[in-house]
Amino acid sequence: MTRIQYQECIDACIKSMNACNYSYVASLKEYDLATLRESIRLDRECADICSFAIQAMTRQSPFVVEILRLCAEICERCADESSRHKQTHCQECIDACRSAAMACRLISGA
């Protein structure tokens, strides 16, 4: 596949990465960090794997399918964890993560 064919997935991963980074920072400012501990950890993981997936698609890595499958799994887990919280930044993260997971699964055939 070419970068143009990956573009929708790249765009979804960028949105997820940005939403997760925002949620990560916003969560660290919350009063009760203990309840957000897992969400904070998964926000960081999700942002990192989305960034890596973008790089893999851009350079047409031979491992892109495997990377996108992992990205989809982490995005879904991050969305699931975010859905346990009422904060606005968590809610915004859910949609972005689910869209990225769907785009990654579409490309990877998973």
C-alpha positions as CSV (number, residue, x, y, z in Angstrom):
1,M,0.0,0.0,0.0
2,T,1.1,3.6,-0.5
3,R,0.9,6.4,1.9
4,I,-2.2,7.7,0.1
5,Q,-3.9,4.4,0.7
6,Y,-3.0,4.6,4.4
7,Q,-4.1,8.3,4.7
8,E,-7.4,7.6,6.4
9,C,-5.7,5.4,9.0
10,I,-2.9,7.9,9.5
11,D,-5.5,10.6,10.1
12,A,-7.4,8.5,12.6
13,C,-4.2,7.6,14.4
14,I,-3.2,11.3,14.6
15,K,-6.5,12.2,16.2
16,S,-6.2,9.3,18.6
17,M,-2.7,10.2,19.5
18,N,-3.7,13.9,20.1
19,A,-6.8,12.9,22.2
20,C,-4.7,10.5,24.3
21,N,-2.0,13.0,24.9
22,Y,-4.5,15.7,25.9
23,S,-6.3,13.2,28.2
24,Y,-3.0,12.1,29.7
25,V,-2.1,15.7,30.6
26,A,-5.6,16.6,31.8
27,S,-5.8,13.5,33.9
28,L,-2.6,14.4,35.7
29,K,-4.3,17.6,36.8
30,E,-7.3,15.8,38.4
31,Y,-7.7,15.6,42.1
32,D,-8.1,11.9,42.4
33,L,-5.2,10.4,40.4
34,A,-5.7,6.9,41.9
35,T,-9.0,6.4,40.1
36,L,-7.4,7.5,36.8
37,R,-4.2,5.5,37.2
38,E,-5.0,2.9,34.5
39,S,-6.5,5.5,32.2
40,I,-3.3,7.6,32.4
41,R,-1.1,4.6,31.7
42,L,-3.2,3.5,28.7
43,D,-3.4,7.1,27.3
44,R,0.4,7.1,27.2
45,E,0.6,3.6,25.6
46,C,-2.1,4.5,23.1
47,A,-0.5,7.8,22.1
48,D,2.9,6.0,21.7
49,I,1.6,3.2,19.6
50,C,-0.4,5.5,17.4
51,S,2.7,7.6,16.7
52,F,4.6,4.4,15.9
53,A,1.8,3.2,13.6
54,I,1.9,6.5,11.7
55,Q,5.6,6.2,11.3
56,A,5.3,2.6,10.1
57,M,2.6,3.4,7.5
58,T,4.6,6.5,6.3
59,R,7.7,4.5,5.7
60,Q,5.8,1.4,4.5
61,S,7.3,-0.9,7.1
62,P,7.2,-4.6,6.3
63,F,5.7,-5.0,9.8
64,V,2.9,-2.6,9.3
65,V,0.1,-5.2,9.6
66,E,1.4,-6.4,12.9
67,I,1.9,-2.9,14.2
68,L,-1.6,-1.9,13.2
69,R,-3.1,-5.0,14.8
70,L,-1.4,-4.0,18.1
71,C,-2.4,-0.4,17.7
72,A,-6.0,-1.5,17.3
73,E,-5.9,-3.6,20.4
74,I,-4.3,-0.9,22.5
75,C,-6.7,1.8,21.2
76,E,-9.7,-0.4,22.0
77,R,-8.4,-1.1,25.5
78,C,-7.8,2.6,26.0
79,A,-11.3,3.5,24.9
80,D,-12.8,0.8,27.2
81,E,-10.9,2.2,30.2
82,S,-11.8,5.8,29.3
83,S,-15.4,4.8,29.2
84,R,-15.2,4.1,32.9
85,H,-14.7,7.8,33.7
86,K,-16.9,10.8,33.4
87,Q,-14.3,13.5,32.7
88,T,-14.8,15.3,29.4
89,H,-11.2,14.5,28.2
90,C,-11.9,10.8,28.8
91,Q,-15.1,11.0,26.7
92,E,-13.3,12.7,23.9
93,C,-10.6,10.0,23.9
94,I,-13.2,7.2,23.5
95,D,-14.3,8.3,20.0
96,A,-10.8,9.0,18.7
97,C,-9.5,5.6,20.0
98,R,-12.4,3.6,18.6
99,S,-12.1,5.3,15.2
100,A,-8.4,4.6,15.1
101,A,-8.9,1.0,16.1
102,M,-11.5,0.6,13.3
103,A,-9.2,2.2,10.7
104,C,-6.2,0.0,11.9
105,R,-8.3,-3.2,11.7
106,L,-9.6,-2.3,8.2
107,I,-6.0,-1.9,6.9
108,S,-4.6,-4.9,8.8
109,G,-7.4,-7.2,7.9
110,A,-7.9,-8.1,11.6
